[in-house]
Structure formats: structure tokens, C-alpha cells
Amino acid sequence: MPGGRRDPSDADMLATAIRETAEETGITLQRDQVVGELDDLSPVSPHLPPLVVRPFVFGLAEAPAVRLSAEATLHLWVPLASMVEHSAEETVVVAGARQLTVPGYRIGPHFIWGMTERIVSPLLGLLG
């Protein structure tokens, strides 16, 4: 889920999403590939700066090659239809020591939670 701040040269938030995806993953997206946009979200953690995230959903015929930038350390291609069966609650450590039990998705050794879970779950609900 690439993301970043809107640049003054971005025509709109969709342009920001397309630019940030290209910068962080090397994936070139087009406006006509947009399936829709989800509701705006803000972090619930008091440790994160106040910001608003606007998720856009793109439909691609096949998984493109990924070239990760220094801003991204991992990419996973996961069929959305299989995400529900990977739903889980797990305990995570935040702010160095505090433990929280949070909803998410267990994909092999990776646990998807936090803002990413809050973006994926409503999408799965819409597909549902």
C-alpha cells in the first residue's frame, strides 16, 4: 500500500496515488484502471502525526513487476478472495513495549494490521 503526501504538482489525490505508487514500487498506474476509492482514514495511534489517508483501488489484469524503493521493504501479492480466510487477531508490540491485541491478516510469516488492515477490511466487505 504505497502512499505519501500530495505534492503541489499533483492535480488531485488520484495523481498523488499514481505518483507515489510509481516512486515506491516502480508500478505505473493509469487513471482508467481505477476501480474506486475508499473512505478517508486517519491513524488512531497518538504516536503518529495527524494525517488523512485516501485509499484508491486499481484493477490490473496481471501482477506487474515490482521494483521497491528505499521507502518500501516488502511486497506481497495476495488474492483478495483468500484474505478472509487469513483473518486473525494477534498480539503486537507497539511503542517499544506496549502489547495490543489487534485484528489483521496472517499471510505466512507476515501479519498485516494497523492502517493496512483498516484499508483492506472495508474493501473485503464491499467485495463480500
C-alpha positions as CSV (number, residue, x, y, z in Angstrom):
1,M,0.0,0.0,0.0
2,P,2.2,2.8,-1.2
3,G,1.4,6.3,0.0
4,G,2.7,9.7,0.6
5,R,2.0,13.4,0.8
6,R,0.3,15.3,-2.0
7,D,2.8,17.3,-4.0
8,P,1.9,20.8,-5.2
9,S,2.3,19.5,-8.8
10,D,-0.3,16.7,-8.2
11,A,-3.6,17.6,-9.9
12,D,-5.6,15.7,-7.3
13,M,-5.3,12.9,-4.7
14,L,-5.6,10.3,-7.5
15,A,-2.5,11.8,-9.1
16,T,-0.7,11.6,-5.8
17,A,-1.6,7.9,-5.5
18,I,-0.4,7.1,-9.0
19,R,2.9,9.1,-8.5
20,E,3.6,7.6,-5.1
21,T,3.0,4.0,-6.4
22,A,5.4,4.6,-9.2
23,E,8.1,6.1,-6.9
24,E,7.8,3.4,-4.2
25,T,7.2,0.3,-6.3
26,G,8.0,1.1,-9.9
27,I,4.4,0.2,-10.9
28,T,2.9,2.5,-13.5
29,L,-0.8,3.0,-12.9
30,Q,-3.3,4.8,-15.2
31,R,-6.4,6.7,-14.3
32,D,-8.6,4.4,-16.3
33,Q,-7.5,1.5,-14.1
34,V,-9.2,3.0,-11.0
35,V,-12.0,0.8,-9.7
36,G,-12.9,3.2,-6.9
37,E,-11.8,5.0,-3.8
38,L,-12.5,4.1,-0.2
39,D,-13.4,6.3,2.8
40,D,-10.7,8.6,4.2
41,L,-8.9,7.2,7.2
42,S,-6.7,8.7,10.0
43,P,-4.2,6.9,12.3
44,V,-5.7,6.0,15.7
45,S,-2.3,5.9,17.3
46,P,-1.3,9.0,19.3
47,H,2.3,8.4,18.2
48,L,1.6,9.1,14.6
49,P,1.2,12.6,13.1
50,P,-2.3,13.8,12.3
51,L,-3.0,13.0,8.6
52,V,-5.7,11.7,6.3
53,V,-5.3,8.7,4.1
54,R,-7.4,8.3,0.9
55,P,-7.2,4.8,-0.4
56,F,-7.7,4.2,-4.2
57,V,-8.3,0.8,-5.6
58,F,-6.9,-0.2,-9.0
59,G,-7.8,-3.2,-11.2
60,L,-5.0,-4.7,-13.1
61,A,-5.1,-7.7,-15.5
62,E,-2.0,-9.2,-14.0
63,A,0.6,-8.6,-11.3
64,P,3.2,-6.2,-12.6
65,A,6.9,-6.4,-11.8
66,V,7.8,-4.6,-8.6
67,R,10.9,-2.5,-8.0
68,L,11.0,-1.5,-4.4
69,S,12.4,1.9,-3.4
70,A,14.1,2.7,-0.1
71,E,10.6,3.6,1.2
72,A,9.3,0.1,0.8
73,T,10.9,-3.1,2.2
74,L,8.5,-5.8,1.1
75,H,5.7,-6.5,-1.3
76,L,3.1,-9.3,-1.2
77,W,0.6,-10.3,-3.9
78,V,-2.4,-11.8,-2.1
79,P,-5.6,-12.7,-3.8
80,L,-8.3,-10.6,-2.1
81,A,-10.7,-13.6,-2.2
82,S,-8.4,-15.5,0.1
83,M,-7.9,-12.7,2.6
84,V,-11.0,-13.5,4.7
85,E,-9.7,-17.0,5.5
86,H,-6.5,-15.4,6.8
87,S,-8.3,-13.1,9.2
88,A,-6.8,-13.3,12.7
89,E,-6.3,-11.4,16.0
90,E,-2.8,-11.3,17.3
91,T,-0.8,-9.5,19.9
92,V,1.7,-6.9,18.6
93,V,4.2,-4.8,20.4
94,V,3.9,-1.1,19.9
95,A,5.9,1.9,21.1
96,G,8.7,-0.4,22.1
97,A,6.9,-2.3,24.9
98,R,3.1,-1.9,24.9
99,Q,1.3,-5.1,23.8
100,L,-2.0,-4.8,22.0
101,T,-4.3,-7.5,20.6
102,V,-5.4,-6.3,17.1
103,P,-7.3,-7.6,14.1
104,G,-5.4,-8.4,11.0
105,Y,-4.5,-11.0,8.4
106,R,-1.8,-13.7,8.8
107,I,-0.1,-14.2,5.4
108,G,2.7,-16.8,6.0
109,P,5.2,-15.1,8.3
110,H,3.6,-11.7,7.9
111,F,0.9,-10.1,10.0
112,I,-1.0,-7.3,8.2
113,W,-2.5,-5.0,10.8
114,G,-2.9,-1.3,11.6
115,M,-3.8,1.2,8.8
116,T,-3.3,-1.5,6.2
117,E,-5.9,-3.7,7.9
118,R,-8.2,-0.8,8.2
119,I,-7.9,-0.2,4.4
120,V,-8.2,-3.9,3.4
121,S,-11.2,-4.9,5.7
122,P,-13.7,-2.4,4.2
123,L,-12.6,-3.4,0.7
124,L,-13.2,-7.0,1.5
125,G,-16.6,-6.0,2.9
126,L,-17.5,-4.4,-0.3
127,L,-16.5,-7.5,-2.3
128,G,-18.2,-9.7,0.1
